[in-house]
Amino acid sequence: MNMRIAFDSRRVAAATRESEAGRTAGPGDAVAPVTPRLLRLSAGVRGWMALGTLMTLAVTGTYVGQGIVIASAVERIFTGAEWSAIAGHLVAAVALVAVRSVLLWLRELTAVATGAALKSRLRRRLYTKLFELGPAYVQGSRTGAVQATVVDGVEKLDVYFSRFAAQFAGAALGAAGILAGLLVVDPVIGLTLLAGALAIAATPLLARRLQAERSSWFWSQWRRLGADHLDVLQGMTTLKAFDASAGRGRELARESWDFYRASIRFVAVANLRTGAMGLLSSGGIALAVGLGAVRLAQGALGVFDLLLVLLLAREAFRPLEELQKAYHSAYPALSAAAGVFELLDAEPAVHDPREPAPAPRSGSVTFENVTFAYTPGRPAVRNLSIHIDEGETVAFVGRSGAGKSTLVALLLRFFDAQDGGITLGGIDLRHLAIPELRRRIAVVAQATYLFHGSVRDNLLVGDPGADQSRLEDAARAAGAHQFIQRLPHGYDTVVGERGATLSGGERQRIAIARALLKDAPILVLDEATSSIDAKNEAEIQQALDRLAAGRTTLAIAHRLSTVQHADRIVLLDHGRITDVGTHAELLEHSTGYARLVAASTLEPSAETRTSGSGLSA
Ligand SMILES: Nc1ncnc2c1ncn2[C@@H]1O[C@H](COP(=O)(O)OP(=O)(O)OP(=O)(O)O)[C@@H](O)[C@H]1O
């Protein structure tokens, strides 16, 4: 079953290696600081970003106004004006400071609003894509790495768009405006400052290659560390049970050290760039003021103009410096964007048909010469054909790895067969709308996934519109009602993450109730009674029989209890059907089946265990 496949560690490990080779950004992978594609991610928040730009321009405007007012006031003081002549200037300067404070506050609010809108849009887009990609993609990726992209990656993009990109135009225009003004005041000083500003603007471009490498490495270490920590948290019980936590802890410590080094290298380059820019900025201002003093001495510049140079030269560089600071914190977004694009570009394993066929009228299922391989050249299902009548119960048995779960994954269209096809009611699955197909199939899986929420929430997954009496009927039929009633808050009791506060059997009963509520014409039972104790197994089996009545049922069976109730049993070996028949027929003529029973791969049911019948055959 899909859940089983998803949590099978050997497969996950293999997929992890594959995904790491393919998904870790290498040096130079980082995207350019501004690319059309990156900017397209801002769709829906551009209005907010434009407002951020205006705010930045307005803030620069207050600095310029303040510079002019102060220069004028100081000039008047030098020329012996009365205090009353500069009182208006002082009031204006204070007012500009106050206006700027309000503007900065509004700019911050705008940035937060931009970020919030961007994050919610982008995450919705990524989750929609993840659902479209389905289990096939999630199996091939590390949960932690996907989480790093969807959670941390999106946070980084927030900084990029709400701080850096939103302020970019404002800062550039503000600096350009001030420089143009200073060019008019004095072309020599203006050109000197322009050269300094261009050098500052060019610094990140020069440092980009160096920083891209560091940033990619930093980000890939981050994703890896996140994935490994999540792995350890999820596998805590296993690590403790095998006394393997110390070894795993050492591995994590080593990875943390790698991450530390990645961070230091990244910050070192970033600081180098910041330092270079600070030097250029201070050097430029000092040169401009020095030149201004010389020009004043030569009589080419008035006192007011020199004061303007003194006060505004700093302002010409300030927006650029602010932008650099924003760029510094937004830079990891460029690597994070690589992960986001990778997810958005991923091709789903299956596609919805353009013009879906009408819903099938019958619940018969036919596999026609189906061949499917996860890895080229290693088919998990080979040229397999079987027709299952509407309402028939067919059990699939076989050794581990025989291909049982793969058949179910193909039926649910998590994957498409490379050869042959599957029909439902005579219609090829590839011609059916995927949601329509999945609505027609209810699954009771071995590893039941319960979501964090109340028992009721988990039951409603089967039928969101079900009322309390339907929930209770289903729970009763699944043998779950009694234990649910005994829970502290009955149906409103919150089950922990993955239903951790319930026993395996209880979880499975909820899964059975959920499938009952879904009331789909096709039922997939994946060793549905495996977590149920012997006392309740017969009871649950009866509930399942009632559930299966009138439905086409595919049962992946490890127990004789399931098998004995099936209309037919299909014996699989290496992806092929080797025998088909009833339990009695197979016991009689199938050596493979007899071997399975003898090897106890098919465990005795509660009935056979207590009656002692059947298994010895
Ligand atoms: N996601 C996957 N990627 C690569 N190979 C896979 C994947 N899932 C299953 N396989 C391989 O396909 C073959 C059939 O696996 P499948 O899970 O269908 O067997 P199964 O009969 O259900 O086994 P079990 O009873 O142990 O669950 C096995 O060789 C298995 O290793």
The ligand as an SDF file (V2000), in Angstrom:
LIG
                    3D

 31 33  0  0  0  0  0  0  0  0999 V2000
    9.0280    2.9400   -4.4180 N   0  0  0  0  0  0  0  0  0  0  0  0
    9.7620    1.9160   -4.8560 C   0  0  0  0  0  0  0  0  0  0  0  0
   10.9130    2.1470   -5.4970 N   0  0  0  0  0  0  0  0  0  0  0  0
   11.6530    1.1320   -5.9770 C   0  0  0  0  0  0  0  0  0  0  0  0
   11.3230   -0.1840   -5.8520 N   0  0  0  0  0  0  0  0  0  0  0  0
   10.1960   -0.4810   -5.2080 C   0  0  0  0  0  0  0  0  0  0  0  0
    9.3550    0.5540   -4.6680 C   0  0  0  0  0  0  0  0  0  0  0  0
    8.2890   -0.0530   -4.0890 N   0  0  0  0  0  0  0  0  0  0  0  0
    8.4570   -1.3810   -4.2510 C   0  0  0  0  0  0  0  0  0  0  0  0
    9.5970   -1.6440   -4.9150 N   0  0  0  0  0  0  0  0  0  0  0  0
   10.0950   -2.9630   -5.3100 C   0  0  0  0  0  0  0  0  0  0  0  0
    9.0980   -3.5880   -6.0950 O   0  0  0  0  0  0  0  0  0  0  0  0
    8.9660   -4.9700   -5.7500 C   0  0  0  0  0  0  0  0  0  0  0  0
    7.5300   -5.2770   -5.3220 C   0  0  0  0  0  0  0  0  0  0  0  0
    7.2740   -4.5810   -4.1130 O   0  0  0  0  0  0  0  0  0  0  0  0
    5.8570   -4.6260   -3.4150 P   0  0  0  0  0  0  0  0  0  0  0  0
    5.8770   -3.6330   -2.3220 O   0  0  0  0  0  0  0  0  0  0  0  0
    4.8010   -4.4810   -4.4370 O   0  0  0  0  0  0  0  0  0  0  0  0
    5.8330   -6.0900   -2.8150 O   0  0  0  0  0  0  0  0  0  0  0  0
    4.8510   -6.7090   -1.7590 P   0  0  0  0  0  0  0  0  0  0  0  0
    4.4610   -8.0330   -2.3180 O   0  0  0  0  0  0  0  0  0  0  0  0
    3.7520   -5.7850   -1.4340 O   0  0  0  0  0  0  0  0  0  0  0  0
    5.8170   -6.8930   -0.5210 O   0  0  0  0  0  0  0  0  0  0  0  0
    5.4880   -6.8090    1.0320 P   0  0  0  0  0  0  0  0  0  0  0  0
    4.5550   -7.9210    1.3560 O   0  0  0  0  0  0  0  0  0  0  0  0
    6.8230   -6.9660    1.6720 O   0  0  0  0  0  0  0  0  0  0  0  0
    4.9150   -5.4560    1.2420 O   0  0  0  0  0  0  0  0  0  0  0  0
    9.9900   -5.2240   -4.6650 C   0  0  0  0  0  0  0  0  0  0  0  0
   11.1390   -5.7600   -5.2860 O   0  0  0  0  0  0  0  0  0  0  0  0
   10.2850   -3.8550   -4.1100 C   0  0  0  0  0  0  0  0  0  0  0  0
   11.5810   -3.7550   -3.5920 O   0  0  0  0  0  0  0  0  0  0  0  0
  1  2  1  0
  2  3  1  0
  2  7  2  0
  3  4  2  0
  4  5  1  0
  5  6  2  0
  6  7  1  0
  6 10  1  0
  7  8  1  0
  8  9  2  0
  9 10  1  0
 10 11  1  0
 11 12  1  0
 11 30  1  0
 12 13  1  0
 13 14  1  0
 13 28  1  0
 14 15  1  0
 15 16  1  0
 16 17  2  0
 16 18  1  0
 16 19  1  0
 19 20  1  0
 20 21  2  0
 20 22  1  0
 20 23  1  0
 23 24  1  0
 24 25  2  0
 24 26  1  0
 24 27  1  0
 28 29  1  0
 28 30  1  0
 30 31  1  0
M  END
$$$$
